[in-house]
Amino acid sequence: KTVLYVMSSDTMGKFMARKGEQPAGWMALGWNSWMLGMESAWVIQMRLMKIAAGGAAGKAEATRMVSEKVVANMELATKMATGRMGTGGVKTGAAVVKHYAGPVKANAKRLSKR
């Protein structure tokens, strides 16, 4: 038997206030995460089109994609291990989104050029 518990926004706000978080902070984090996901999906589409076209440009894009991901994840792990990502859910989440947003935006700009 599955039981679903639903919290009203008022109850959720009181819960977050006890935890030291503001509902607006969580909503902003959710929105920014969603936007990062949408932009990332577009970048993935553009990269796959370039890779599928083949040739030197496709090979270079595949190599660049893998190396960027390794570097970004290593940088994030280092920041988290040294405490530079903030404390608390919203602060840490926002710092992670910000960490990935820069490279995603740069790739979107680069891949949209012809």
Protein Blocks (a to p, Z undefined) as FASTA:
>chain_A
ZZdddddfklmmmmmmmnopafklmmmmmmmmmmmmmmmmmmmmmmmmmmmngpjklmmm
mmmmmmmmmmmmmmmmmmmmnopnogajklmmmmmmmmmmmmmmmmmmmmmpZZ
